[in-house]
Amino acid sequence: NTNNVDKALEYNEKALIVRKSLRDSAAIKTTTINIAKLYSKRKEHRKAIEYYLEALDILNSKTDVLQLGEVLPRLGNEYLIFKEYERATQYLLEGLRHNRRSKNMEGLAVSLNGLGNLNLELGKYRTAERQLMEAYSIANENKLQLELLENYQVRTQLDSSRGYFQNAFKWQSSYYKLRDSMSKSKTKERV
């Protein structure tokens, strides 16, 4: 919450050691996913991939449905950063199917934003637009602010790539407005 990613990572790594010694499988899963997210925030994407893959190995498809729905698309997004399109596609589509089945709206929005971004990079603009529209609808209805931010950012890139500069400007304005609102909200919480 204080945005001190380094300290959070340090404490989560220590916690993981303790949880492994206690054989607390639920806590091990949660901590492993937290570490992956923290490495991603630090832009250490290879380490994030390493921990997301470790999490996939220990998650149970029947009992860890929400966690699986979170890990699959995030792993796909990490591979997308390295332009490993095959792996990105594999995990993003698997995440999409999984999250549709389990009706996990946040995971669905993450998956669709990721697929929209992937298809933008591949030049499949119509497909990207459809996926981003669905992601926007889900994120907006469920008040998923981080996914709305991501959606605005990718839609700005999409419309810029297609030469729709007025639309791109609209998405970019929405992005900055929401980001500033979230920033002000966090400042109030700390006071």
PyRosetta script that sets phi, psi and omega in degrees:
from pyrosetta import init, pose_from_sequence

init()
pose = pose_from_sequence("NTNNVDKALEYNEKALIVRKSLRDSAAIKTTTINIAKLYSKRKEHRKAIEYYLEALDILNSKTDVLQLGEVLPRLGNEYLIFKEYERATQYLLEGLRHNRRSKNMEGLAVSLNGLGNLNLELGKYRTAERQLMEAYSIANENKLQLELLENYQVRTQLDSSRGYFQNAFKWQSSYYKLRDSMSKSKTKERV")
pose.set_psi(1, -28.5)
pose.set_omega(1, -179.6)
pose.set_phi(2, -88.1)
pose.set_psi(2, 1.0)
pose.set_omega(2, 179.2)
pose.set_phi(3, 67.3)
pose.set_psi(3, 23.0)
pose.set_omega(3, 175.3)
pose.set_phi(4, -94.7)
pose.set_psi(4, 81.2)
pose.set_omega(4, -173.2)
pose.set_phi(5, -63.5)
pose.set_psi(5, -38.9)
pose.set_omega(5, -178.5)
pose.set_phi(6, -61.4)
pose.set_psi(6, -45.5)
pose.set_omega(6, 178.6)
pose.set_phi(7, -66.0)
pose.set_psi(7, -42.5)
pose.set_omega(7, 179.3)
pose.set_phi(8, -59.5)
pose.set_psi(8, -42.5)
pose.set_omega(8, 179.1)
pose.set_phi(9, -63.9)
pose.set_psi(9, -45.2)
pose.set_omega(9, 179.5)
pose.set_phi(10, -57.4)
pose.set_psi(10, -47.4)
pose.set_omega(10, -178.0)
pose.set_phi(11, -69.9)
pose.set_psi(11, -36.6)
pose.set_omega(11, 178.2)
pose.set_phi(12, -67.5)
pose.set_psi(12, -37.9)
pose.set_omega(12, 177.9)
pose.set_phi(13, -65.7)
pose.set_psi(13, -40.0)
pose.set_omega(13, 176.2)
pose.set_phi(14, -65.3)
pose.set_psi(14, -41.5)
pose.set_omega(14, 179.9)
pose.set_phi(15, -62.9)
pose.set_psi(15, -37.6)
pose.set_omega(15, -179.9)
pose.set_phi(16, -62.6)
pose.set_psi(16, -40.9)
pose.set_omega(16, 178.4)
pose.set_phi(17, -60.7)
pose.set_psi(17, -46.3)
pose.set_omega(17, -179.5)
pose.set_phi(18, -64.5)
pose.set_psi(18, -45.3)
pose.set_omega(18, -177.5)
pose.set_phi(19, -65.4)
pose.set_psi(19, -34.4)
pose.set_omega(19, 176.1)
pose.set_phi(20, -67.6)
pose.set_psi(20, -39.3)
pose.set_omega(20, 179.2)
pose.set_phi(21, -66.6)
pose.set_psi(21, -29.8)
pose.set_omega(21, 178.3)
pose.set_phi(22, -86.3)
pose.set_psi(22, -8.1)
pose.set_omega(22, -176.7)
pose.set_phi(23, 56.3)
pose.set_psi(23, 40.8)
pose.set_omega(23, 178.9)
pose.set_phi(24, -89.3)
pose.set_psi(24, 89.1)
pose.set_omega(24, -170.2)
pose.set_phi(25, -62.7)
pose.set_psi(25, -39.1)
pose.set_omega(25, -179.9)
pose.set_phi(26, -63.6)
pose.set_psi(26, -43.9)
pose.set_omega(26, -179.9)
pose.set_phi(27, -69.2)
pose.set_psi(27, -34.7)
pose.set_omega(27, 178.0)
pose.set_phi(28, -62.1)
pose.set_psi(28, -44.4)
pose.set_omega(28, -179.8)
pose.set_phi(29, -61.6)
pose.set_psi(29, -50.5)
pose.set_omega(29, -178.5)
pose.set_phi(30, -61.1)
pose.set_psi(30, -45.4)
pose.set_omega(30, -178.2)
pose.set_phi(31, -66.6)
pose.set_psi(31, -39.5)
pose.set_omega(31, 178.6)
pose.set_phi(32, -61.8)
pose.set_psi(32, -43.5)
pose.set_omega(32, 178.1)
pose.set_phi(33, -65.3)
pose.set_psi(33, -41.7)
pose.set_omega(33, 177.9)
pose.set_phi(34, -59.8)
pose.set_psi(34, -42.4)
pose.set_omega(34, 179.6)
pose.set_phi(35, -63.7)
pose.set_psi(35, -42.2)
pose.set_omega(35, 178.1)
pose.set_phi(36, -59.3)
pose.set_psi(36, -45.2)
pose.set_omega(36, 179.8)
pose.set_phi(37, -62.3)
pose.set_psi(37, -40.5)
pose.set_omega(37, -179.2)
pose.set_phi(38, -66.5)
pose.set_psi(38, -41.2)
pose.set_omega(38, 176.3)
pose.set_phi(39, -63.4)
pose.set_psi(39, -37.0)
pose.set_omega(39, 177.6)
pose.set_phi(40, -63.3)
pose.set_psi(40, -43.1)
pose.set_omega(40, 177.8)
pose.set_phi(41, -60.7)
pose.set_psi(41, -35.1)
pose.set_omega(41, 179.2)
pose.set_phi(42, -80.6)
pose.set_psi(42, 1.9)
pose.set_omega(42, -179.4)
pose.set_phi(43, 64.0)
pose.set_psi(43, 28.5)
pose.set_omega(43, 172.8)
pose.set_phi(44, -101.0)
pose.set_psi(44, 74.2)
pose.set_omega(44, -168.4)
pose.set_phi(45, -69.9)
pose.set_psi(45, -31.6)
pose.set_omega(45, 176.6)
pose.set_phi(46, -64.7)
pose.set_psi(46, -40.3)
pose.set_omega(46, 177.2)
pose.set_phi(47, -66.8)
pose.set_psi(47, -38.3)
pose.set_omega(47, 177.7)
pose.set_phi(48, -60.6)
pose.set_psi(48, -45.5)
pose.set_omega(48, 178.7)
pose.set_phi(49, -58.8)
pose.set_psi(49, -44.4)
pose.set_omega(49, -180.0)
pose.set_phi(50, -55.8)
pose.set_psi(50, -46.3)
pose.set_omega(50, -178.0)
pose.set_phi(51, -74.8)
pose.set_psi(51, -35.2)
pose.set_omega(51, 175.9)
pose.set_phi(52, -64.0)
pose.set_psi(52, -39.9)
pose.set_omega(52, 178.0)
pose.set_phi(53, -65.5)
pose.set_psi(53, -39.2)
pose.set_omega(53, 176.8)
pose.set_phi(54, -62.1)
pose.set_psi(54, -41.3)
pose.set_omega(54, 178.6)
pose.set_phi(55, -63.2)
pose.set_psi(55, -42.4)
pose.set_omega(55, 179.0)
pose.set_phi(56, -59.2)
pose.set_psi(56, -36.8)
pose.set_omega(56, -179.7)
pose.set_phi(57, -64.8)
pose.set_psi(57, -29.6)
pose.set_omega(57, -175.9)
pose.set_phi(58, -104.0)
pose.set_psi(58, -7.3)
pose.set_omega(58, 178.9)
pose.set_phi(59, -80.4)
pose.set_psi(59, 143.5)
pose.set_omega(59, 178.5)
pose.set_phi(60, -101.3)
pose.set_psi(60, 125.6)
pose.set_omega(60, -175.3)
pose.set_phi(61, -64.3)
pose.set_psi(61, -19.3)
pose.set_omega(61, -179.3)
pose.set_phi(62, -93.8)
pose.set_psi(62, -36.0)
pose.set_omega(62, -174.8)
pose.set_phi(63, -103.5)
pose.set_psi(63, -20.4)
pose.set_omega(63, -176.8)
pose.set_phi(64, -110.9)
pose.set_psi(64, 46.6)
pose.set_omega(64, -172.6)
pose.set_phi(65, -60.1)
pose.set_psi(65, -48.7)
pose.set_omega(65, -177.9)
pose.set_phi(66, -66.2)
pose.set_psi(66, -42.9)
pose.set_omega(66, 179.6)
pose.set_phi(67, -64.3)
pose.set_psi(67, -39.6)
pose.set_omega(67, 177.7)
pose.set_phi(68, -63.6)
pose.set_psi(68, -40.2)
pose.set_omega(68, 178.1)
pose.set_phi(69, -65.7)
pose.set_psi(69, -24.1)
pose.set_omega(69, 176.7)
pose.set_phi(70, -83.6)
pose.set_psi(70, -43.1)
pose.set_omega(70, -173.4)
pose.set_phi(71, -70.9)
pose.set_psi(71, -45.1)
pose.set_omega(71, -174.4)
pose.set_phi(72, -55.2)
pose.set_psi(72, -54.4)
pose.set_omega(72, -179.3)
pose.set_phi(73, -69.1)
pose.set_psi(73, -32.1)
pose.set_omega(73, 178.8)
pose.set_phi(74, -66.7)
pose.set_psi(74, -37.6)
pose.set_omega(74, 175.7)
pose.set_phi(75, -64.3)
pose.set_psi(75, -43.2)
pose.set_omega(75, 176.6)
pose.set_phi(76, -59.2)
pose.set_psi(76, -41.0)
pose.set_omega(76, 178.4)
pose.set_phi(77, -66.1)
pose.set_psi(77, -34.5)
pose.set_omega(77, 176.9)
pose.set_phi(78, -65.1)
pose.set_psi(78, -43.3)
pose.set_omega(78, 178.4)
pose.set_phi(79, -65.8)
pose.set_psi(79, -32.5)
pose.set_omega(79, 179.0)
pose.set_phi(80, -62.4)
pose.set_psi(80, -35.7)
pose.set_omega(80, 178.6)
pose.set_phi(81, -58.0)
pose.set_psi(81, -35.6)
pose.set_omega(81, -179.5)
pose.set_phi(82, -92.2)
pose.set_psi(82, 8.0)
pose.set_omega(82, -179.7)
pose.set_phi(83, 58.6)
pose.set_psi(83, 31.5)
pose.set_omega(83, 173.3)
pose.set_phi(84, -89.8)
pose.set_psi(84, 78.4)
pose.set_omega(84, -168.7)
pose.set_phi(85, -64.3)
pose.set_psi(85, -36.4)
pose.set_omega(85, -179.5)
pose.set_phi(86, -63.4)
pose.set_psi(86, -49.6)
pose.set_omega(86, 179.8)
pose.set_phi(87, -66.2)
pose.set_psi(87, -40.9)
pose.set_omega(87, 178.5)
pose.set_phi(88, -58.6)
pose.set_psi(88, -47.1)
pose.set_omega(88, 179.8)
pose.set_phi(89, -59.5)
pose.set_psi(89, -46.2)
pose.set_omega(89, -178.1)
pose.set_phi(90, -56.4)
pose.set_psi(90, -51.4)
pose.set_omega(90, -175.7)
pose.set_phi(91, -74.6)
pose.set_psi(91, -35.6)
pose.set_omega(91, 178.8)
pose.set_phi(92, -67.2)
pose.set_psi(92, -42.5)
pose.set_omega(92, 178.3)
pose.set_phi(93, -67.8)
pose.set_psi(93, -39.7)
pose.set_omega(93, 177.5)
pose.set_phi(94, -63.6)
pose.set_psi(94, -40.6)
pose.set_omega(94, 177.1)
pose.set_phi(95, -63.9)
pose.set_psi(95, -41.0)
pose.set_omega(95, 178.4)
pose.set_phi(96, -61.2)
pose.set_psi(96, -49.8)
pose.set_omega(96, 179.7)
pose.set_phi(97, -60.3)
pose.set_psi(97, -46.7)
pose.set_omega(97, -178.2)
pose.set_phi(98, -61.4)
pose.set_psi(98, -45.6)
pose.set_omega(98, -176.7)
pose.set_phi(99, -72.3)
pose.set_psi(99, -31.0)
pose.set_omega(99, 174.1)
pose.set_phi(100, -65.3)
pose.set_psi(100, -45.8)
pose.set_omega(100, -179.6)
pose.set_phi(101, -60.5)
pose.set_psi(101, -43.4)
pose.set_omega(101, -175.1)
pose.set_phi(102, -89.6)
pose.set_psi(102, -0.4)
pose.set_omega(102, 179.6)
pose.set_phi(103, 56.0)
pose.set_psi(103, 38.2)
pose.set_omega(103, 177.5)
pose.set_phi(104, -88.0)
pose.set_psi(104, 99.0)
pose.set_omega(104, -172.9)
pose.set_phi(105, -64.4)
pose.set_psi(105, -40.6)
pose.set_omega(105, 179.6)
pose.set_phi(106, -65.2)
pose.set_psi(106, -46.0)
pose.set_omega(106, 177.9)
pose.set_phi(107, -62.6)
pose.set_psi(107, -35.6)
pose.set_omega(107, 178.1)
pose.set_phi(108, -65.1)
pose.set_psi(108, -44.1)
pose.set_omega(108, 178.6)
pose.set_phi(109, -64.0)
pose.set_psi(109, -41.7)
pose.set_omega(109, 178.2)
pose.set_phi(110, -62.4)
pose.set_psi(110, -44.9)
pose.set_omega(110, -179.6)
pose.set_phi(111, -62.1)
pose.set_psi(111, -47.4)
pose.set_omega(111, -177.8)
pose.set_phi(112, -67.6)
pose.set_psi(112, -39.6)
pose.set_omega(112, 175.1)
pose.set_phi(113, -61.9)
pose.set_psi(113, -42.7)
pose.set_omega(113, 179.2)
pose.set_phi(114, -63.2)
pose.set_psi(114, -44.4)
pose.set_omega(114, 178.6)
pose.set_phi(115, -66.0)
pose.set_psi(115, -38.1)
pose.set_omega(115, 176.2)
pose.set_phi(116, -60.9)
pose.set_psi(116, -43.4)
pose.set_omega(116, 178.3)
pose.set_phi(117, -64.7)
pose.set_psi(117, -43.0)
pose.set_omega(117, 177.6)
pose.set_phi(118, -59.6)
pose.set_psi(118, -48.7)
pose.set_omega(118, -178.5)
pose.set_phi(119, -68.5)
pose.set_psi(119, -30.4)
pose.set_omega(119, 172.6)
pose.set_phi(120, -61.1)
pose.set_psi(120, -48.4)
pose.set_omega(120, -179.8)
pose.set_phi(121, -63.2)
pose.set_psi(121, -30.4)
pose.set_omega(121, -179.9)
pose.set_phi(122, -86.8)
pose.set_psi(122, -1.1)
pose.set_omega(122, 178.8)
pose.set_phi(123, 79.1)
pose.set_psi(123, 15.2)
pose.set_omega(123, 178.4)
pose.set_phi(124, -95.2)
pose.set_psi(124, 75.1)
pose.set_omega(124, -169.4)
pose.set_phi(125, -66.8)
pose.set_psi(125, -39.3)
pose.set_omega(125, -179.5)
pose.set_phi(126, -65.2)
pose.set_psi(126, -44.0)
pose.set_omega(126, 178.3)
pose.set_phi(127, -63.1)
pose.set_psi(127, -44.5)
pose.set_omega(127, 178.6)
pose.set_phi(128, -58.6)
pose.set_psi(128, -44.6)
pose.set_omega(128, -178.8)
pose.set_phi(129, -62.3)
pose.set_psi(129, -43.7)
pose.set_omega(129, 178.9)
pose.set_phi(130, -60.4)
pose.set_psi(130, -46.1)
pose.set_omega(130, -178.5)
pose.set_phi(131, -65.8)
pose.set_psi(131, -39.9)
pose.set_omega(131, -179.9)
pose.set_phi(132, -69.4)
pose.set_psi(132, -34.3)
pose.set_omega(132, 176.6)
pose.set_phi(133, -64.6)
pose.set_psi(133, -43.0)
pose.set_omega(133, 178.9)
pose.set_phi(134, -66.6)
pose.set_psi(134, -41.9)
pose.set_omega(134, 178.1)
pose.set_phi(135, -61.2)
pose.set_psi(135, -42.0)
pose.set_omega(135, 179.0)
pose.set_phi(136, -60.3)
pose.set_psi(136, -46.9)
pose.set_omega(136, -178.8)
pose.set_phi(137, -59.4)
pose.set_psi(137, -46.3)
pose.set_omega(137, -179.3)
pose.set_phi(138, -65.9)
pose.set_psi(138, -47.4)
pose.set_omega(138, -178.1)
pose.set_phi(139, -64.4)
pose.set_psi(139, -39.3)
pose.set_omega(139, -179.4)
pose.set_phi(140, -68.1)
pose.set_psi(140, -47.7)
pose.set_omega(140, -179.9)
pose.set_phi(141, -61.9)
pose.set_psi(141, -34.9)
pose.set_omega(141, -174.9)
pose.set_phi(142, -100.5)
pose.set_psi(142, 7.8)
pose.set_omega(142, 178.0)
pose.set_phi(143, 53.4)
pose.set_psi(143, 47.1)
pose.set_omega(143, 178.7)
pose.set_phi(144, -93.8)
pose.set_psi(144, 85.5)
pose.set_omega(144, -170.6)
pose.set_phi(145, -62.0)
pose.set_psi(145, -40.9)
pose.set_omega(145, 180.0)
pose.set_phi(146, -64.1)
pose.set_psi(146, -37.5)
pose.set_omega(146, 179.0)
pose.set_phi(147, -73.7)
pose.set_psi(147, -31.9)
pose.set_omega(147, 173.8)
pose.set_phi(148, -64.2)
pose.set_psi(148, -42.8)
pose.set_omega(148, 177.4)
pose.set_phi(149, -57.8)
pose.set_psi(149, -49.0)
pose.set_omega(149, 179.7)
pose.set_phi(150, -60.0)
pose.set_psi(150, -42.4)
pose.set_omega(150, -179.1)
pose.set_phi(151, -62.1)
pose.set_psi(151, -46.4)
pose.set_omega(151, 179.0)
pose.set_phi(152, -60.0)
pose.set_psi(152, -40.9)
pose.set_omega(152, -178.1)
pose.set_phi(153, -64.9)
pose.set_psi(153, -46.2)
pose.set_omega(153, -179.0)
pose.set_phi(154, -69.6)
pose.set_psi(154, -38.5)
pose.set_omega(154, 178.4)
pose.set_phi(155, -65.8)
pose.set_psi(155, -33.4)
pose.set_omega(155, 174.7)
pose.set_phi(156, -60.9)
pose.set_psi(156, -46.3)
pose.set_omega(156, 179.3)
pose.set_phi(157, -64.3)
pose.set_psi(157, -42.2)
pose.set_omega(157, -179.1)
pose.set_phi(158, -61.5)
pose.set_psi(158, -51.2)
pose.set_omega(158, -177.8)
pose.set_phi(159, -67.7)
pose.set_psi(159, -32.9)
pose.set_omega(159, 174.6)
pose.set_phi(160, -64.1)
pose.set_psi(160, -43.5)
pose.set_omega(160, -180.0)
pose.set_phi(161, -61.9)
pose.set_psi(161, -32.3)
pose.set_omega(161, -179.2)
pose.set_phi(162, -89.3)
pose.set_psi(162, -3.3)
pose.set_omega(162, 179.9)
pose.set_phi(163, 83.1)
pose.set_psi(163, 14.6)
pose.set_omega(163, 178.2)
pose.set_phi(164, -92.6)
pose.set_psi(164, 71.2)
pose.set_omega(164, -169.6)
pose.set_phi(165, -68.3)
pose.set_psi(165, -31.3)
pose.set_omega(165, 178.1)
pose.set_phi(166, -65.9)
pose.set_psi(166, -43.7)
pose.set_omega(166, 176.6)
pose.set_phi(167, -64.7)
pose.set_psi(167, -42.1)
pose.set_omega(167, 179.7)
pose.set_phi(168, -58.8)
pose.set_psi(168, -41.8)
pose.set_omega(168, 179.1)
pose.set_phi(169, -63.5)
pose.set_psi(169, -39.8)
pose.set_omega(169, 178.6)
pose.set_phi(170, -60.8)
pose.set_psi(170, -46.1)
pose.set_omega(170, -179.5)
pose.set_phi(171, -65.8)
pose.set_psi(171, -40.5)
pose.set_omega(171, 180.0)
pose.set_phi(172, -64.5)
pose.set_psi(172, -39.9)
pose.set_omega(172, 177.2)
pose.set_phi(173, -63.1)
pose.set_psi(173, -42.4)
pose.set_omega(173, 178.0)
pose.set_phi(174, -62.1)
pose.set_psi(174, -40.0)
pose.set_omega(174, 179.0)
pose.set_phi(175, -59.1)
pose.set_psi(175, -52.3)
pose.set_omega(175, -177.4)
pose.set_phi(176, -65.7)
pose.set_psi(176, -36.8)
pose.set_omega(176, 179.1)
pose.set_phi(177, -63.3)
pose.set_psi(177, -47.7)
pose.set_omega(177, 179.6)
pose.set_phi(178, -66.7)
pose.set_psi(178, -43.2)
pose.set_omega(178, 179.6)
pose.set_phi(179, -59.4)
pose.set_psi(179, -45.4)
pose.set_omega(179, 179.3)
pose.set_phi(180, -64.5)
pose.set_psi(180, -40.2)
pose.set_omega(180, 178.3)
pose.set_phi(181, -62.4)
pose.set_psi(181, -43.4)
pose.set_omega(181, 178.9)
pose.set_phi(182, -66.0)
pose.set_psi(182, -38.3)
pose.set_omega(182, 179.3)
pose.set_phi(183, -64.3)
pose.set_psi(183, -43.6)
pose.set_omega(183, 178.5)
pose.set_phi(184, -64.8)
pose.set_psi(184, -39.1)
pose.set_omega(184, 179.7)
pose.set_phi(185, -63.3)
pose.set_psi(185, -42.6)
pose.set_omega(185, 179.5)
pose.set_phi(186, -66.1)
pose.set_psi(186, -37.9)
pose.set_omega(186, 179.2)
pose.set_phi(187, -63.1)
pose.set_psi(187, -41.9)
pose.set_omega(187, 179.0)
pose.set_phi(188, -64.2)
pose.set_psi(188, -37.7)
pose.set_omega(188, -179.4)
pose.set_phi(189, -64.8)
pose.set_psi(189, -35.7)
pose.set_omega(189, -177.6)
pose.set_phi(190, -74.1)
pose.set_psi(190, -26.2)
pose.set_omega(190, -176.2)
pose.set_phi(191, -78.7)
pose.dump_pdb("model.pdb")
